[in-house]
Amino acid sequence: MTKAAHGTLVSTISSTNPSFAWRHEMLHSAPQDRYFWVTRGQARAIVAGAEVGLSQNSLVSVPAKVPFQLQTSAGTFLNILATDQLARRVGEPKSQLYRLSDPSAQRDMAQLFETLRRETQTVEIGQNRAIQANVLLLTVWLLRHDRLLFSPQRLSAAQRLSRAFLSMLEAGFASDKSPQHYAAALGVTPTHLTRATKEALNKPASTLVADRKYRAAKEAIIDHGTPIKDVAAALGFSSAAYFTRGFQTHCGQTPSGFKKAQNTVLTPSTT
């Protein structure tokens, strides 16, 4: 991963590094606009109320604060560009999927990502301007290749409902709201909501609610060092014990076990 520079970060993730897979495989959002470019292998993503398959030379754009999930197959490599909304100077970023079948388009994307990677590592004069210019070039490229694959007209009824549900979930996951709460707010029955999310996202609504909540918990524990009891309270759990049981059921380990495992990965042994 390259270092952040002026609100822009270019990184590479690999399916061969499962220790950090939870950051992308669990439902979440980010404060920055992000672009995921598959350079090798296959993946599946949840974005804009739809589950989509990604193959080599697929590019997904995900605006800030939009719920997203990415699961990779073995041998998959992706480049990720995260930027502090510099691209918003040319059109409003939107969730979009691009399949780069043309070799010239593939070369364009490779060059843009490599140039941005190099600029985020440099200390040369004009670094910020160079980063801005190349992010804007990427945005222009996307506008010219817009296929409107996620346009409302092309979403099924199940996808439109799932999209609305994910938007509500993103705003309310840090509470004790259940799928029943979201279903009532959307004017449908819990059964209908779950049927729609299973069809559109291949997951029941209850799993998505839990996934978003526990993804936020992991981030708070690892990135911010928040005590487990405070994480539980912040996410609407009635007690730390209830939170721990739910975390273990959904994630396969206790919060403290997860923290220990992550710290072991982040701090290599000196022996």
SULGI-V932548 format. One record per helix or strand of 2 or more residues. SS is the DSSP state (helix for helix, strand for strand). FROM is the first residue (numbers start at 0). TO is the last residue. If there is no record, write none. Layout:
ss & from & to
SS & FROM & TO
SS & FROM & TO
This chain:
ss & from & to
strand & 7 & 13
helix & 17 & 19
helix & 21 & 24
strand & 32 & 39
strand & 42 & 46
strand & 49 & 53
strand & 57 & 61
strand & 67 & 71
strand & 76 & 82
helix & 85 & 88
strand & 95 & 98
helix & 102 & 120
helix & 126 & 143
helix & 151 & 153
helix & 156 & 171
helix & 178 & 185
helix & 189 & 200
helix & 204 & 222
helix & 227 & 233
helix & 239 & 250
helix & 254 & 265
